[in-house]
Amino acid sequence: MSASFQRVAVIGATGCGKTTLAREVARRISAPHVELDALRYRQGWVVVLDEAFRSKVAAHVGTDRWVIDGNYANVQDLTWLRAQLLVWIDFPLPLALWRLMRRTLGRLLTGEVLANGNREQLRRVFSRQSILIWAVRSHSRRRQLYEELLTHPRYAHMRIVRLRSPSAIRTWLAGIPEPVWGSQAESKIEGRRGPETG
């Protein structure tokens, strides 16, 4: 598969590796990577208000090239309408939850610095707003919502790739060539070819 796309949205279950995949796709197609979490939260996990958040996202999606990852419904109209390719990481709940728990524990133990200087906090992990509880509650609901939304005519312009396992991600990613320095081939998506599944 040639990298015949310039604007990519990466979505999927919490903790499934959206940002990791988005960074690699961005590197391969020589496009800026935008992490929606980094736009949504200031230092100290302070939430950016909806209007300001939408303005930040709109500024990015209005450009010619980008790879954006995140599931925020309140900016979905901005990202999906401009995206040429949508990559949906759709792992089964047990796998998604295992990966999320492993990632969260690793961040707690290492003190990994996230966007805007934030770090994973024990009280956030085990509070009523726990990301683990949210992952369980939202998994099937989000899958059903995406399946419905992606049949809507307003998104018929997007190519859709649905990846259901880590091996499917590796196989799909292997089809995107490494960047050739000094050359930036740009071409347009020719219609909707998906959804592809892995």
Residue pairs with C-beta under 8 A, 6 or more apart in sequence:
1 172
1 175
1 176
2 177
2 187
3 28
3 29
3 176
3 177
3 185
4 187
4 188
4 189
4 190
5 29
5 84
5 85
5 159
5 189
6 29
6 31
6 64
6 65
6 66
6 84
6 186
7 31
7 61
7 64
7 65
7 66
7 67
7 82
7 83
7 84
7 85
8 22
8 25
8 26
8 29
8 31
8 66
8 67
8 68
8 83
8 84
8 85
8 86
8 87
9 68
9 69
9 79
9 80
9 83
9 85
9 86
9 87
9 158
10 18
10 19
10 21
10 22
10 25
10 67
10 68
10 69
10 70
10 86
10 87
10 89
11 18
11 69
11 70
11 71
11 86
11 87
11 88
11 89
11 146
12 18
12 71
12 88
12 89
12 90
12 91
13 89
13 90
13 91
13 93
13 96
13 100
13 135
13 138
13 139
13 142
14 71
14 96
14 100
14 131
14 134
14 135
14 138
15 96
15 97
15 99
15 100
15 101
15 103
15 104
15 131
15 135
16 89
16 91
16 96
16 99
16 100
17 89
17 99
17 166
17 169
18 69
18 70
18 71
18 89
19 35
19 37
19 69
21 69
21 87
21 89
21 169
21 173
22 33
22 35
22 67
22 68
22 69
23 33
23 67
24 173
25 31
25 67
25 87
25 173
25 176
26 32
26 33
26 66
26 67
27 33
27 179
28 173
28 176
28 177
28 178
28 179
29 65
29 67
29 176
29 179
30 65
30 179
30 184
31 65
31 66
31 67
32 60
32 63
32 65
32 66
32 67
33 66
33 67
33 68
33 69
34 57
34 60
34 66
34 67
34 68
34 69
35 68
35 69
35 70
35 115
36 57
36 68
36 69
36 70
36 71
36 72
36 75
37 70
37 114
37 115
38 115
38 116
39 48
39 53
39 56
39 57
39 60
40 47
40 48
40 53
40 70
40 72
41 47
41 48
41 115
41 116
41 118
42 48
42 116
43 116
43 117
43 118
44 118
45 118
45 121
45 124
48 56
50 74
53 72
53 74
53 75
54 74
54 75
54 78
57 68
57 75
57 78
57 79
58 78
60 66
60 68
61 68
61 78
61 79
61 82
62 82
68 79
68 83
71 142
80 86
80 155
80 158
81 154
81 155
83 158
84 157
84 158
84 159
84 188
84 189
85 158
85 159
85 160
85 161
85 189
86 150
86 155
86 158
86 159
86 160
86 161
87 161
87 163
87 172
88 146
88 150
88 160
88 161
88 162
88 163
88 195
89 163
89 169
90 143
90 146
90 162
90 163
90 164
91 99
91 164
91 165
92 164
93 136
93 139
93 140
95 165
96 135
96 139
97 132
97 135
97 136
100 131
100 132
100 135
101 132
104 120
104 125
104 131
104 132
106 112
107 114
107 119
107 120
108 120
108 122
108 125
111 119
112 119
112 120
113 119
114 120
124 130
124 131
125 131
125 132
149 155
150 160
150 195
156 192
157 189
157 192
158 189
158 192
158 194
159 189
159 192
159 193
159 194
160 192
160 194
160 195
160 196
161 172
161 194
161 195
161 196
161 198
162 194
162 195
162 196
162 197
162 198
163 169
163 172
163 197
163 198
164 197
164 198
165 198
167 198
168 197
168 198
169 198
171 198
172 196
172 198
